[in-house]
């Protein structure tokens, strides 16, 4: 019953039992698969649905509704609804790819843990078996000898142990070589695991349906992501163009504003120059008036100076007369003073001459007195010596 209902929904749409409206938009119903609607659903039964860990898509996959959507304006390239449904589809496709990569990692880990990862080649196993048989044979031969042959017995036992140790070392080395060459890998497309040394296993898996399905999934994801990147690039370029246009408009407005400001400054400078010229003219007139006043003042000063000079000249003439009279009086006075000075000089010379004569006389008298005193002393000494001689 449910299968039949699903088939009818897929063929006729979920609103098949209700009265149809010519303008009805069934693709907007939440039960419709948006990925299938725009061309591809990764969980469709014919693709990945029901395989590995993924369930079949539970939504309606209707060819009829997809055809109606394609003819409608909502299904046209670049419509908002189509872009929205593509975003939904990208989300579903990325989910499928993530599941694939997780499956590949699990498969690689499983192969690493399998017993065949430690299996030795047949020729190695044969060599190991032969060496073990040789070791056993030597041990049995040593056991069969009597105690008298203990030296030979010990030699055989030692040889048997050496071979047994060689077997262990050889087996360990060969297992390491096998482990090094055992490299399980996962397909980058579908996640199927295979051994790197087994080329046939990889070639075989390329024919599997799962590999083809994941090829479709990855191609569709790349296609939608490229469309999204292109849309984002166009939107970015559009925004950049709008920003550039706005910048140009702002630059133009700023240029016009600067131009108006300059014109305003020029008008202001012109007004200033005009006012300055008017002021200069006014100042010139004032200066001329001042110059005229100064000229008048200078004329007055000249007249005053002339009068003053005339007065000074008259005063000077009077002063000169007075000076002449005074000079004459001074000359007479000087003459009298000179005569008085000459008379005083003569008196002073006479006085000095008398003083010198008196000094000479005083010095002569002093010499005479000193000479008399000396003579008296000499006579006294002479008498004293005479008395002394007579006493003897």
Secondary structure, 3 states (H helix, E strand, C coil): CHHHHHHHHHHHCCCCCCCCCCCCCHHHCCCECHHHHCCCCCCCCCCCCCCCCCCCCCCECCHHHHHHHHHCHHHCCCCHHHHHHHHHHHHHHHHHHHHHHHHHHHHHHHHHHCHHHHCCCHHHHHHHHHHHHHHHHHHHHHHHCCHHHHHHHHHHHHHHHHHHHHHHHHHHHHHHHHHHHCCEEECCCCCCEEECCCHHHHHHHCCCHHHHHHHHHHHHHHHHHHHHHHHHHHHHHHHHHHHHHHHHHHHHHHHHHHHHHHHHHHHHHHHHHHHHHHHHHHHHHHHHHHHHHHHHHHHHHHHHHHHHHHHHHHHHHHHHHHHHHHHHHHHHHHHHHHHHHHHHHHHHHHHHHHHHHHHHHHHHHHHHHHHHHHHHHHHHHHHHHHHHHHHC
